[in-house]
Amino acid sequence: MADGKDLSGFGADTRVVLAGRAPREQHGFVNTPVYHGSTVLFASAEDLAAHRGRYTYGRRASPTIDALTGAIASFEGGAGAVLVPSGLAAVTTGLLSCLSAGDHLLMVDSVYQPTRHFCDATLTRFGVETEYYPAGADLEPLFRENTRAVYTESPGSQTLEIQDIPAIVALAHARGAIVLADNTWATPLLFDAHGHGVDISIQAGTKYFSGHADVLIGSVSANAHAWPALRETHGNLGLTVGPDDIFLTLRGIRTLGVRLERHQRSSLAVADWLAERPEVARVLHPARADHPDHDLWKRDFKGASGLFSVVLNPVENQSVNAFLDALRLFGMGYSWGGFESLIVPFDAARARRFPSPEWPEGPALRIHVGLEDPADLIADLDQAFAKLT
Ligand SMILES: *Cc1c(COP(=O)(O)O)cnc(C)c1O
């Protein structure tokens, strides 16, 4: 029977089932067990001196770690992948692997806020200059002699702008710069980052990979060009992930394909219903034809996930709070990508350097549509809207 070693030719849903599994190496058990371990014993003094063996120390690798990195590498189609303890650690490890003192970094303005803070607070200390660009900007005039990397996040955090990744890659590679992408919204199943030329693909596995709101984990995948530096940096930083969290993530990815399909269908049903409401000024969902970057999304993505935003018509904050408090099925809290629906208000203009006329004029809400019945979610929003006016 096939195992996770050679998945070429199989479709995405077959790959999420097989990836990272090697039952014959685990006495026939379907799943790779949880190997708890720091010390790995060498077979002889000679092996010890030569550091010889498939495993040499628990921080570097174990069968449990290999199962998940193998699965992720096969989804991403890169040269290799590493695991880190959170999505933010995936962002910082990816950036640290390709930047040095004196470098210039082009960073998308609609980036996940803690990524922005890492650049401003930490990269600055190490002599890396970050310059923010609006998601749709022409990057050509922004490149400098020392521009070492371009960071993308598509769709953008909260405001969901889609970036023209192939165009950015062409510009960057012509100037010897590396392109990073935070691909958490789409996962490798819905956007093939390396296939579109991205060198370093970042995933907050906390979201859809694990899918159950019970794990913090991240992964970074690199193509052959960026892999040696990523592997070296990851090892030097001493990053590793506990095997129980890896096991939960492996369990999560087996259903990634079916979950994403349902997240897309339900999020579109809820988004379409919201778009007709008088309280709603605008729906920001890349899979809807009225999204400003819908054509780019259609060209490059294989589907949409469950996260989108809406902009309300101007209304008192107190009324928004009454609406939020009336919801029974949408929890209020950070993170997303789990089986459950979530909602949080946001003020996009506050975190941005380049306010745009496209951006929220009234209060805005970020919504994650989970795996509940969409009719129940819509009924819940409907009853809560009564509190908004
Ligand atoms: C949540 C998130 C992260 C950070 O993930 P954590 O596991 O919470 O550290 C990074 N990027 C994006 C786009 C995210 O949504």
The ligand as a Gaussian input file, in Angstrom:
#p B3LYP/6-31G(d) Opt

LIG

0 1
 C       -2.568000      34.093000      13.564000
 C       -1.632000      34.531000      12.503000
 C       -0.257000      34.513000      12.706000
 C        0.349000      34.139000      14.035000
 O        0.028000      32.850000      14.453000
 P        0.187000      32.483000      16.022000
 O        0.191000      31.005000      16.017000
 O       -1.005000      33.076000      16.706000
 O        1.473000      33.069000      16.482000
 C        0.547000      34.876000      11.668000
 N        0.049000      35.265000      10.482000
 C       -1.270000      35.298000      10.257000
 C       -1.788000      35.722000       8.930000
 C       -2.154000      34.937000      11.258000
 O       -3.466000      34.995000      11.042000

